[in-house]
Amino acid sequence: MISLELLVASAIAVLTAAGVYLVLRRRTFPVVLGLAFLSYAINVFLFAMGRLVIDRPPLFDKAAEGYTDPLPQALVLTAIVIAFGMTAFVVVLALRSYLETGADRVDGTQDAEGDQ
Amino acid sequence: MSLTVSYWVIASVILPAVMAASILLLLRHRLTLSRLASIGSCVALIIIAGVLVSEADGGAIQSYALGNWRAPFGIVLVLDRLSAMMLLLTALLALAALIYAVSTGADRKGWHFHPLFQFQLLGLNGAFLTGDLFNLFVFFEVLLIASYGLMLHGQGAARLKAGVRYVIINLVGSTLFLVGVGLLYGVTGTLNMADLAVRVAAAPAGDQGLIAASALLLTTVFALKAALVPLHFWLPGTYAATSGAVAALFAIMTKVGAYSIIRTSTLIFGEDAGALAFVAGPWMLPAALMTIIIGFVGLFASRGLRDLAAWAVVGSMGALLCAVSVFTVEAMGSALYYILHSTLAAAALFLVVDLIAERRAEHGDAISLAPRFRQIEVLSGLFLLAAIAVVGLPPLSGFVGKLLILDGVRATPHAVWIWTVILTTTVIGILAFARAGSLIFWKSAAVEGEVSLRTLRGKRGGVAAAASLLLALAVLTVLSGPITDYTAATARQLFQPADYIEAVLGPQSGGRR
C-alpha cells in the first residue's frame, strides 16, 4: 500500500528535479519553465509542512472532530501569487531581451551555429 | 510601546507605500510634481528614521502588532537599535541617490521611476522592521520586484542581458527562501522570529538536523543577496549595467542580506540554540575570506570604472561578513560600523564613476586613455576621496572601519587569516585604484583632441549629490566616537535575544518557555 506521504514527497521530488534541470539550461524558455516547476514544488512542499490531513476543515466548523493547519494554506496562496506574477514578468523580460539583443541565451552570448 | 512611537514605526512603512501609489495614480504625467513628492517622501523618511534612532537609542525594544493581532499569531514590526540604524542609513542613501537621478535626468529615461523608487524603499524599510520570517520573505519580494524595475529602467541591450540573469538568480533564491521557511514552520509550528527563537532553543534533539538544514538554507539565500562567494557572480554584471543612481541605491541591497544573516543568526540560531548556535559561522568565514580576495582581484580584471565599483562592493561585503561570521560582540560592533561606511562609500563611488562616464561621452567608463573632459578637476578629486574611502586608507571612515574589524576579531582563533587577507587585499585595492585613476585623469593631459559632448546634465546637482555622500563619510569619520558607541551598544543588544523575545511575546515568556 502506497501512503499519501510517499506520493506527495515523490511528487515534490520529481517537480524539483525537473525544475533544477530546466533552470540550468542555456536558453531562457526552459529556464522559465524550470522556475515554474520549482515554484510548483515549493507550493506542494509548503502545503505539506502543515501535515497531511484528510477530511478536516481549516477553519471553524461545529461538526468537525479536528482541524488541519490553515497557515500553510495562506502561505501557499501568497507564494502562488508572487510566483505567478514573477513568471509573467520574466517571460516578458526574456522576450524583450531576445528582441533587443537577438540572443535567447541566459548568459547573454550570441547563438552559435547548430546550437540547441 | 507608547502610542506615538508606534505611529512613527508604521509611518516608515506606510509613507513610501502611499507615496508610490499616489505618484503612480495621480502624478504619472507630472514630472516636476512627482519629483517633489518623491524627494519630500525621502526627507520625511530621514526625519522619521532620526526619531526612531533616538527612540531606539534608549535601549528599549519596541514591538508593534499589525492590526493589533497579538504575537506570535499576528505579524509584528520590531524596532531595535539595528533596525533604526538601517532605516536611517537607507533614508540618507535614498535621498542622495534620488537627487542624483533627478538632477542628471536619469528618472526621465523611462516610465515610473519614482513609484518604483518608493516601492523599493517600502521593501527595504519593511525588511528591516519585520519580526516575522514569512513577512521578511514578502518584503524581500517587494524590494526585489521594485529593484527589477529600477535595474532595467532606461533599458538598453546590456541592461536587459544583465537584467534577465539578475531576475532569474533572485527567483531561484526566493524559492530556496521558501524551502527554508517551510522547513522551519514544519518543525516548530511558528514563523514569528521571537517565538522561533524560543522554540528552536527548546527543540528536541531529533529535530535539530532539520532546523540546521533550514538555518543553512536561509543563510544561503541571504548570502546570495549579500554577494558572498561563490554566490557573488550576479553582482558585478548587474551593478555595472544599471544606471548610476540605481547602482548607488543598490549599495544597500547587499546589506539587506547581511542584515538578515545578522538578525536570524543572533536571534533564532543564537547562543541559546544549543548545538545549533551560530551554525552558519564555520561556513561563512572561509567564504567571506574568499569574497574579499575575489572582490579585490576582480578590481584588476575590470575594464570599466563601473566594474571597478561593483567589484569593490563584493570586496567590502567580504570584509563585512568576515567580521559578522565570527559572532562575537566586539566583531559585530565593528561590522555594524562597516555597514554604514561601506554602503555610503560604495554609493559615492558609483555616483562619481557615473559622472565621469557621462562626461567622457563616447569613451564612457572604460579604463583607457582619453582626452581631458569637463569638470575633470572636481571629479578627479571626488574619485580620489571615494577611492580612499572604498579601499580603506586614512583619513576617511574606511580606515576606521577596517581598523575596528581587525581589532574586533583579534581575540578569535582565525584572526591571523582575517588580518592577512584584509591587509594584503588593501594593498591590492590601492594598486588597482591608482592604476585606474592615473590612466583616466593624469595621462589624459597628454592626449590630444577633446571629447564630443554636446549637452551636459546634472553639472551641479549630480556633483553635489556625490559630494554629499563623501561628506557623510567625513561625518562618519569625525563622529566615529559616538557612532561606534551606538554600534557597540547595538551589538550587545543583538547578543541578548531575551530582550527582543520579551518585547515581542510579553514579559511572561522571559526568553525561555
Interface residues (C-beta under 8 A of the other chain):
Chain A: V23 T28 V31 L35 L38 S39 I42 F45 L46 A48 M49 G50 R51 L71 P72 L75 T78 A79 I82 G85 M86 F89 V90 L93 A94 R96 S97 E100 T101 A103 V106 D107 G108
Chain B: F134 V138 E141 I145 Y148 L152 Q155 A157 L160 K161 A162 G163 V164 R165 V167 I168 L171 V172 S174 T175 L178 V179 V181 G182 L183 Y185 G186 L191
